[in-house]
Amino acid sequence: MEKGSKVRCQRIGCDAMFTEDENTEDSCTYHASGPIFHDGTKEWSCCKQRSHDFSLFLALPGCKTGKHTTEKPVIVKAAPKKPVPFVAPASTTSSKLDCSRCRQGFFCSEHGSQAKSNTTMPTSPVLPKCSTDVQEVTPPPAKKIININEPQTCRNKGCGRTFKEKDNSDDACSYHPGPAVFHDRMRGWKCCDVHVKEFDEFMEIPPCTKGWHSSDPIS
């Protein structure tokens, strides 16, 4: 690397630009191991931080510190969580429906003390809610005051770059309008229909849409 030129850190969760002169032992904050995707939840296996929203998941702060690097780390694949099978408790006595005496209406010593299975509890009638003429008025959201010279981080999916509002334009940002799709060990973007198996390959999928940088994440 040429001395003084900035390059991008390849550690997961960092993505910062740095020079060798600025690269100290604690300049990088990153995630030490790969993510786990299970039942709609995204979780970092190294620190157990989790989120259902993919944009918020990528914004979770790293749990390790060290030096920046231009070499891609080897991702430690964590085994997905296996669902715990539900085991129904074994019945100690046979059901009344399976007993020939009970079906014919005779007394049965085995089921005589059991509660009737067909007995239904009375339900209370649902009363209609009283309507009122007064409607709640939601106040408009407060306007966000932005300094056009202040550096901000773009939260659009697939971008993450630093920008200033004075340099923002309708084609300044390259991003994925989303959403991200995780299914059957495949990862991809619904917007451009590109799917891969490895997480680092998924992070390298080029954005498919141009637009304005935004410091607020696109849902």
C-alpha positions as CSV (number, residue, x, y, z in Angstrom):
1,M,0.0,0.0,0.0
2,E,1.3,3.5,-0.9
3,K,2.2,5.5,2.1
4,G,-0.3,8.2,2.9
5,S,-3.1,6.8,0.6
6,K,-6.3,5.8,2.3
7,V,-7.7,2.3,1.8
8,R,-10.8,0.6,3.1
9,C,-10.7,-1.8,6.1
10,Q,-11.9,-5.3,5.2
11,R,-12.9,-6.4,8.7
12,I,-16.6,-7.2,9.3
13,G,-18.4,-4.3,10.9
14,C,-15.7,-1.7,10.2
15,D,-15.5,-0.6,6.6
16,A,-13.5,2.5,7.6
17,M,-11.0,4.3,5.4
18,F,-7.5,4.5,6.9
19,T,-3.8,5.1,6.3
20,E,-0.9,3.2,7.8
21,D,0.1,6.3,9.8
22,E,-3.4,6.3,11.5
23,N,-3.5,2.5,12.0
24,T,-3.0,1.9,15.7
25,E,-3.7,-1.2,17.8
26,D,-7.2,0.0,18.8
27,S,-8.3,2.0,15.7
28,C,-10.6,-0.7,14.4
29,T,-13.8,-1.9,15.9
30,Y,-15.2,-5.1,14.3
31,H,-17.0,-8.4,14.7
32,A,-14.7,-11.4,15.2
33,S,-16.9,-14.1,13.7
34,G,-19.8,-14.4,11.2
35,P,-23.5,-14.0,11.6
36,I,-26.3,-16.5,12.3
37,F,-29.6,-16.2,10.4
38,H,-32.5,-18.1,12.1
39,D,-36.3,-17.6,12.0
40,G,-36.0,-14.1,10.7
41,T,-33.5,-13.1,13.4
42,K,-29.9,-11.9,12.5
43,E,-27.3,-12.4,15.2
44,W,-23.5,-11.9,15.5
45,S,-22.2,-15.2,16.9
46,C,-19.2,-13.4,18.5
47,C,-21.2,-11.1,20.8
48,K,-24.8,-12.4,20.6
49,Q,-26.1,-9.0,19.4
50,R,-29.2,-9.5,17.3
51,S,-31.9,-7.7,15.3
52,H,-34.8,-8.6,13.0
53,D,-34.1,-5.6,10.7
54,F,-31.2,-6.1,8.4
55,S,-30.1,-2.4,8.3
56,L,-30.1,-2.2,12.1
57,F,-28.2,-5.6,12.2
58,L,-25.4,-4.2,10.0
59,A,-25.3,-1.1,12.2
60,L,-24.7,-3.1,15.4
61,P,-21.3,-2.0,16.8
62,G,-18.4,-4.4,16.7
63,C,-17.3,-6.2,19.9
64,K,-13.5,-6.5,19.2
65,T,-10.8,-3.9,18.7
66,G,-7.5,-4.1,16.8
67,K,-5.7,-2.8,13.8
68,H,-7.3,-2.1,10.4
69,T,-6.4,-4.6,7.6
70,T,-6.8,-4.8,3.9
71,E,-6.9,-8.6,3.9
72,K,-10.3,-10.2,4.1
73,P,-10.7,-12.2,7.3
74,V,-11.7,-15.8,7.3
75,I,-15.3,-15.9,8.5
76,V,-16.0,-18.5,11.2
77,K,-19.2,-20.1,10.2
78,A,-21.5,-20.6,13.2
79,A,-23.9,-23.5,13.2
80,P,-27.6,-22.4,12.9
81,K,-29.7,-22.9,15.9
82,K,-31.7,-26.1,15.8
83,P,-35.3,-25.8,17.0
84,V,-36.1,-27.8,20.1
85,P,-38.7,-30.5,19.2
86,F,-41.9,-30.4,21.2
87,V,-42.7,-33.7,23.0
88,A,-46.3,-34.1,24.1
89,P,-46.7,-35.6,27.5
90,A,-47.6,-39.2,27.5
91,S,-51.2,-39.9,28.7
92,T,-51.4,-42.3,31.6
93,T,-55.0,-43.3,30.9
94,S,-56.9,-44.0,27.7
95,S,-59.3,-41.4,26.4
96,K,-63.1,-41.6,27.0
97,L,-63.5,-41.6,23.2
98,D,-61.5,-44.8,22.9
99,C,-63.4,-46.6,25.7
100,S,-66.3,-48.8,24.5
101,R,-68.1,-48.5,27.9
102,C,-67.9,-44.7,27.9
103,R,-69.1,-44.5,24.3
104,Q,-72.2,-46.6,25.2
105,G,-73.0,-44.4,28.2
106,F,-72.1,-47.0,30.9
107,F,-70.1,-46.1,34.1
108,C,-66.4,-46.8,33.7
109,S,-64.1,-47.0,36.8
110,E,-61.1,-45.9,34.8
111,H,-62.7,-42.7,33.4
112,G,-65.2,-42.0,36.1
113,S,-63.1,-39.4,37.8
114,Q,-62.0,-37.6,34.6
115,A,-63.6,-34.3,33.6
116,K,-65.8,-34.3,30.6
117,S,-63.8,-33.5,27.5
118,N,-66.7,-32.0,25.6
119,T,-67.7,-29.5,28.2
120,T,-67.2,-26.0,26.9
121,M,-66.7,-23.0,29.1
122,P,-69.3,-20.2,28.6
123,T,-67.9,-17.2,27.0
124,S,-68.7,-13.6,27.9
125,P,-70.4,-11.6,25.1
126,V,-68.1,-9.1,23.5
127,L,-69.5,-5.6,24.1
128,P,-69.0,-3.1,21.3
129,K,-66.7,-0.2,22.1
130,C,-68.3,3.1,22.6
131,S,-67.5,5.5,19.8
132,T,-66.5,9.0,20.6
133,D,-66.5,12.1,18.4
134,V,-63.1,13.1,19.7
135,Q,-60.3,11.8,17.4
136,E,-56.6,11.7,18.5
137,V,-54.5,14.0,16.4
138,T,-50.9,12.8,15.8
139,P,-48.5,15.8,15.8
140,P,-46.3,16.1,12.7
141,P,-42.7,14.9,13.2
142,A,-40.2,17.5,14.1
143,K,-38.1,18.8,11.3
144,K,-34.5,17.7,11.4
145,I,-32.0,20.5,11.1
146,I,-28.9,19.4,9.2
147,N,-25.6,21.3,8.7
148,I,-24.8,20.9,5.0
149,N,-21.0,20.8,5.8
150,E,-21.3,18.1,8.6
151,P,-20.1,14.6,7.6
152,Q,-22.9,12.0,7.8
153,T,-23.0,8.3,7.3
154,C,-25.4,7.0,4.6
155,R,-27.7,4.4,6.0
156,N,-29.1,3.2,2.6
157,K,-28.6,-0.6,2.3
158,G,-25.4,-1.5,0.6
159,C,-23.9,2.1,0.8
160,G,-22.6,3.1,4.2
161,R,-20.4,5.9,2.8
162,T,-19.6,9.2,4.5
163,F,-21.1,12.3,2.7
164,K,-21.9,15.9,3.2
165,E,-25.4,17.3,2.4
166,K,-23.9,20.0,0.2
167,D,-22.4,17.3,-2.1
168,N,-25.6,15.2,-2.1
169,S,-27.5,14.6,-5.4
170,D,-30.0,12.3,-7.0
171,D,-27.2,10.0,-8.3
172,A,-24.7,10.3,-5.5
173,C,-25.6,7.0,-3.7
174,S,-25.5,3.5,-5.0
175,Y,-27.7,1.2,-2.8
176,H,-30.2,-1.7,-2.6
177,P,-33.8,-0.6,-2.1
178,G,-34.1,-4.1,-0.6
179,P,-35.2,-6.0,1.2
180,A,-32.5,-8.5,1.9
181,V,-33.6,-12.2,1.6
182,F,-32.3,-15.1,3.6
183,H,-33.8,-18.5,2.7
184,D,-32.4,-22.1,2.6
185,R,-28.8,-21.0,3.3
186,M,-29.0,-18.5,0.4
187,R,-28.5,-14.7,0.9
188,G,-29.5,-12.1,-1.6
189,W,-31.4,-8.9,-2.5
190,K,-35.0,-9.1,-3.7
191,C,-34.6,-5.8,-5.6
192,C,-32.0,-7.2,-8.1
193,D,-32.7,-10.9,-7.7
194,V,-29.1,-11.8,-6.9
195,H,-28.5,-14.7,-4.4
196,V,-25.3,-16.3,-3.1
197,K,-24.3,-18.8,-0.4
198,E,-21.5,-17.1,1.4
199,F,-22.0,-14.0,3.6
200,D,-18.9,-12.2,2.4
201,E,-20.1,-12.8,-1.2
202,F,-23.5,-11.3,-0.2
203,M,-21.7,-8.2,1.2
204,E,-19.9,-7.8,-2.2
205,I,-23.1,-7.8,-4.4
206,P,-23.0,-4.5,-6.2
207,P,-25.9,-2.0,-5.6
208,C,-28.5,-1.8,-8.2
209,T,-30.1,1.6,-7.7
210,K,-28.9,5.2,-7.8
211,G,-30.3,7.9,-5.6
212,W,-29.8,10.5,-2.8
213,H,-27.6,9.6,0.3
214,S,-29.7,9.4,3.5
215,S,-28.6,9.4,7.1
216,D,-32.0,7.8,8.0
217,P,-32.3,4.0,7.1
218,I,-34.7,3.1,4.3
219,S,-37.2,0.6,5.6
